Amino acid sequence: MNINPFEILKNAQKIQEQMGAFQEKLGSLKVTGSSGGGMVEIEMNGRMEVLAVRIGKEAVEEGEEMLQDLVAASFNNALEKIREAVNREMGTLTGMPGGFPGMPGFPS
């Protein structure tokens, strides 16, 4: 078996370029998680950074404990949407349309 080191280097450079583009795309990917029928919304990007938190007046009126639950539920909803989107994007990048089934932290 002949292994051409130049081919390996060429492929590594291509993968590095693709990963750079993927990282850039993650920054522009945005989702909104919500709970309580939209009383609380959390917007996140593909880097899993929280961009905005919106809390409706009615959520505040529900009380502190309920508000805490709604914020947690909205965050988890946004996080799940990001995981699904990242998995789809990784599938596109790798040529695996379904993403990575069974990969820890990602939906199967």
C-alpha positions in Angstrom: 0.0 0.0 0.0 1.5 3.3 -1.1 0.7 6.3 1.0 1.4 9.7 -0.5 2.2 12.2 2.2 1.3 15.1 -0.1 -2.3 13.7 -0.5 -2.6 13.5 3.2 -1.5 17.1 3.6 -3.8 18.2 0.8 -6.8 16.5 2.5 -5.8 17.9 5.9 -5.8 21.4 4.5 -9.2 20.9 2.9 -10.6 19.6 6.2 -9.1 22.6 8.0 -10.7 25.0 5.6 -14.1 23.2 5.9 -13.9 23.4 9.7 -13.1 27.1 9.6 -16.2 27.7 7.4 -18.2 25.5 9.8 -17.1 27.5 12.8 -18.1 30.7 11.0 -21.5 29.3 10.2 -22.1 28.3 13.8 -21.8 32.0 14.8 -24.5 33.0 12.4 -26.8 30.1 13.2 -29.6 31.3 15.6 -32.5 29.6 17.3 -35.1 30.6 19.8 -36.2 28.3 22.6 -39.5 29.1 24.3 -41.7 28.0 27.1 -45.0 28.9 28.7 -46.6 29.5 25.3 -44.0 32.1 24.5 -43.9 33.8 27.9 -40.2 33.2 28.1 -37.9 33.1 25.0 -34.1 32.5 24.9 -32.2 33.1 21.7 -28.9 31.3 21.2 -26.3 30.9 18.4 -24.5 27.8 17.2 -21.7 28.4 19.6 -24.2 27.9 22.3 -24.0 31.5 23.5 -27.1 33.1 24.8 -27.9 36.2 22.6 -31.1 37.4 24.2 -33.6 36.6 26.9 -37.2 37.8 26.6 -39.5 37.5 29.6 -43.1 38.5 29.2 -44.9 40.4 31.9 -47.3 37.5 32.5 -44.3 35.2 33.3 -43.1 37.6 36.0 -46.6 37.8 37.5 -46.7 33.9 37.8 -44.1 34.2 40.6 -40.4 33.5 41.1 -40.5 29.7 41.1 -42.6 29.5 37.9 -40.3 32.1 36.2 -37.2 30.0 37.1 -38.9 26.9 35.6 -39.8 28.8 32.5 -36.3 30.2 32.0 -34.8 26.7 32.4 -37.3 25.1 30.0 -36.6 27.8 27.4 -32.9 27.4 27.7 -33.2 23.6 27.3 -35.5 24.0 24.3 -33.0 26.4 22.6 -30.1 24.0 23.4 -32.0 21.1 21.9 -32.6 23.1 18.7 -29.0 24.0 18.5 -27.9 20.4 18.9 -30.2 19.4 16.1 -29.0 22.2 13.8 -25.3 21.5 14.5 -25.8 17.8 13.9 -27.5 18.5 10.5 -24.7 20.9 9.6 -22.0 18.4 10.5 -23.9 15.8 8.5 -23.8 18.1 5.5 -20.1 18.8 6.0 -19.1 15.2 6.3 -21.5 13.9 3.7 -23.6 12.0 6.3 -27.1 13.5 5.7 -28.4 12.1 9.0 -25.6 13.6 11.0 -23.9 11.4 13.6 -26.5 9.0 15.1 -25.6 7.9 18.5 -22.9 10.6 19.0 -22.9 11.7 22.6 -24.7 15.0 23.1 -26.3 14.9 19.7 -29.7 13.5 18.7 -29.8 10.1 17.0 
